[in-house]
Amino acid sequence: MAKKKWIPKDLDEGAFTRKAKARGMGVQEFARYVKAHPEKFDTKTKRQANLAQTFAKLAKKRGK
């Protein structure tokens, strides 16, 4: 049985990173900013911020 992918395949890879760099921030710094100021961002960006933080936690947990 094949594993089901939980990330949509139409995901624009690197989009959140590009948004962060355009504002002169790192990915995690921008994710914290988005979480602190949700009224300034659309739903997609808020979800990307949440996903970025989740991936960072997973990487830390795996020791990377």
C-alpha positions in Angstrom: 0.0 0.0 0.0 1.4 3.4 -1.0 1.9 6.1 1.5 -0.6 8.9 1.2 1.1 12.3 0.8 -0.2 14.8 3.3 1.3 17.8 1.5 -0.5 18.9 -1.6 1.5 18.2 -4.8 0.6 21.7 -6.2 2.6 23.2 -3.3 4.8 26.0 -4.4 8.1 25.0 -2.9 10.1 27.8 -1.5 7.3 30.3 -1.6 7.4 31.0 2.1 11.2 31.4 2.0 10.9 33.9 -0.8 8.4 35.9 1.2 10.7 35.9 4.2 13.8 36.9 2.2 11.8 39.7 0.5 11.2 41.2 4.0 14.8 40.7 5.0 14.1 37.9 7.5 14.9 34.3 8.0 12.2 31.7 7.6 11.7 31.1 11.4 11.9 34.8 12.1 9.2 35.5 9.5 7.1 32.6 10.8 7.1 34.1 14.3 6.3 37.5 12.8 3.3 36.1 10.9 2.1 34.3 14.1 2.4 37.6 16.1 0.6 39.7 13.4 -2.1 37.4 11.8 -4.3 40.3 10.8 -1.6 41.4 8.3 -1.5 38.1 6.4 -3.8 35.9 4.3 -4.7 32.4 5.3 -2.2 30.8 3.0 0.7 32.7 4.5 -0.5 31.8 8.0 -0.6 28.1 7.1 2.8 28.3 5.6 4.2 29.8 8.8 2.6 27.1 10.8 4.1 24.4 8.5 7.6 26.0 8.6 7.5 25.9 12.4 6.3 22.3 12.4 9.1 21.3 10.0 11.7 23.1 12.2 10.4 21.1 15.3 10.6 17.8 13.4 14.1 18.6 12.2 15.2 19.4 15.8 13.5 16.3 17.1 15.4 14.2 14.5 18.7 15.9 15.5 19.3 17.8 12.3 
